[in-house]
């Protein structure tokens, strides 16, 4: 019992010692961490204070003070400087000095202490927060000063660039004014721009410079934006004016000259040439008025309106060019295409004659074609009118040259189009009429189809003979087939050379009946020949089946007789013997089964 008590005491003491050791180790570890962080904060504080001391806040404040001193009328920059200076004094005159002293005292008070205190850690951390805040404030002060001076630099540079651009534009205007000719003198007078754009440009630059000198950079920037937009308008004006002047004085003028040259070069009658020249003079007068009004628009800086006038004038010229080109096309068409139109008329005339022949042919055969005949008469009258109108149109250029009158080519162009369209309608109607009637070719095709059928069946019978030379029963058809081949040749010659066949409907019907009779006879012959071939095949098949019973003495004699009949080409006799033999075998089988 005492031994157990002693063991329990030892275990308890061991556990207590372990716990005490762990607590001691934890305290020691905490002490090291606090000591390490305190040293880190102390070192960082010293370094940050040194960096703050080197931040060039004073330098930037001096620069801002210089700007503020030169622009005392600008309260904005002066107020900005005062705020920056107060911040500077508060940061360096008060906070920086105070923090330096606190850091020094902290170092002195802890230099001889070997045991770190948690309160020292808190003091070091607090100093670090204040020093970092002071560092941020110092940097922000520098940035604020830089912004004030940077806006000044940007504004001044922008003003210099815009001022240079304005001087360049004025030089361009002056240069063009010195080189002006009589036509463009009123356009490039600088005075016309001075009253609006250039005067506004000058005032805008002057105001911008005043704002920069007064350090009112925001106002200067807004003013320079307006000046920049104005410069863009003037630049666009110069570019647009150059384009319009080139269009007015050169492009449109050249197109007019080209039209005049074409009028003079075309081989026209005096009246037609006079008509075209009068139209050109009217167009040229429109051009003169156009130049006057377009340049007034340009002089008044109405560039969009000037462009619209140019486009309207160009459309007017295009219309005149189109009319002239259309006139030339019609003249050239009339000159070079009459032969083509004659071919169309010849085709129409030929189709009318064919249709009339078909009407007569159908009437001869008693076919009712009253409606077709009336339609052909109407088409014939329309065709005569169209041909006479075409003759007038295509001979008018010669008449106009001889009689000195002008041709309305636009009207003639429409008439020529109608002539071609009506000719096409006539051709289509004639085709429809001929389709609705029977022609000689229709009858020929009908009879030819019967002769072709006749020939095919004859060739089929001849083929049956060629394939079955051993069937004697077929040989008796040979003279018959030869006779009908002669009749076939006779029918072909009649259809080809004998016009009497088509002299009347009765002759055609009689010849058609003969062909029908021949076809019917040959069809029956072909069927009969095919039957003989079928009998021979059946005889062969039945003999092969009967031969299966050979070797039986009572059957051999009958089988031998069938073979002799087959070899003698007596296929019907052979077939009958085989049938009787097979029936006999069938009957014997029934009797045997009954027993």
Steps between C-alpha positions, in 0.01 A plus 500: 500500500789737584670405173195595297474831686863581424455424126195725485693784664787463252261508202326809629832680553612404148182634347531826695862541385397443135221758523734751663757436225242557225382823662857618533572418137185685388597808705850491359368466142259789556783707641713434191211590264427825683868584510537428125194708401612788726841505330336482153266791574787704649721442193216566256407822681858630472516413128161655420588824682817519295302452175249768604788739559618443139157549334541826292188665634681831544620502138147452360355758739757754381395432136132541586584817697676639192192437282272648765723808537491566122124449488379684807171576327429130494346429839463130420871431475576727796247316714645170385848615599378617843340162565815318392718727718281449808515125444876522460543696826272260686688196363863616533476779758294301745440133429840413354693666785274344762535152353877534477518594867274213604706253300824630656358479854371151431844386389673664797258354753541148369873500425597383855197273558571131450144377549241606237170636622167460327437873554814574294358284221176701505691830498712387202188391310320828573803700382509292182135580417555875548823503297338306211209745500744791485680332208175468303406862570841624383474303175144625442616859544767449233241347264265797552779742419595300191140503376486878523826537308421214254168658395693821436754317277235312303292811446796706381619226260153458355468873451831511311390220264160652430654842447746351247213329316305826488801685356546227236136523392517878470817465290318255268214742460736790431698290251186403309387862508825609332463231228132561436364538148196685377267207562606424857578853622184539701549161666842536655471851640607470861251772586212257439642273768607780733140596549421159642748216542838676518372771734360235735830311473701807597273578797510137616882488497522835678261385773688171541828683547340731757367201696845334497668817623241527774569133584133421433595178330157339506351803324793500257440132414131556428581799282771308311246222428275754331797643305603150388145431373505832313832409338343172383213690337740738323716207379193321370390823333833531317494136389135509391546828318794360301290199398199709403709750300665212312157349437349831385786639291646178358304173530156634404647731237688207340186288489314781326779533244488125440125520431558785252774303321268199466221715355737647243650163406170313448379475141161671535267700283513876545169494685615227739831672562317827565268323745793350693692830503197686637471240776871541575471881513218467753721266704794742478282789620400285797871445564573875497225563756624203699854643523369833623276349768752234608771759557261721691436202727874446543559871563229481766664185643193291410705199399218244525275710278783538246544123493128451439512743206794307354318171523184646342707638212678167451164318489380746235814433292462125545144518369618694193783251442256212534264653242786556258632146548149360456466695176830355375396149600171530312673638190763225506232238560293626208811505285633153585197291601249541218626176342431321830148642511449392138590147606238518773242622247597225255453246777158644582401500131624143457303385804186675372531321163555164674194563715291583191620178331399305810156663491455395135630150575260453792210643298573244226461223757178646639649611833326801658750787521275811481640655820861444393435654161354816656794525738750468213323774304519729805869420553572565132346849523692578821822381339452728200449800730811417702713453188383831352573684825847344514566605141410859591725496808803350330477724194434818703873581558544524123185712465600727787837566339340571164208707632692662790271422790584366843423145616349431839739218593342431836166439333663287229678292761169418666343418162787265408459323835126457431573364151728229635258411779201481262700290251580256780129483593408427136752215478372345825136526386581336166671212679192453717273501193708242313502276808119508505480367137615183326776521244622267228784407730253393766341249259840383381616442857186298574550275194874474559437372854283217356768411244762495777280267705454277189877488450573417864265199498646370173849524646377316810368207287828491310687484829284204616597312183870579548502384865307173436634348172430138616125551532370383163151639564644853492656462155162513330472867620808610304322576166224678687749723683688579177173596335419742779848652488421585138170652607689704766734638232199582283331691787814697574532603135133604487537719810819654367416559132127465440330836568163353402483346846465851650267630230196434717395377838359181332840410349668545837237290676526222234880488531472502879256203488742302278779559753270396785414177312869423438582562863216274615606216266865518599402510868299176458789337311746601768272350767465172306880475456549565868256219580704251293813607682317450829385148395859406411621622842224307679579184300865527601415555867243219515743258326766584757253420779387173335863392455523474876300171474736342244649162599158362583422244230129581476579875454802487269303437184272800548793728594688384186201597281493847655872544437458396134216754455712780661800417282276512194395853606146377554467703817121489526498119461783469753311722747180295465692171555668642811170620641337158439803325655497714811120454542549126476765508773271713717214252457723204594612680814138555607419128450804392699402730788142359498639147553 
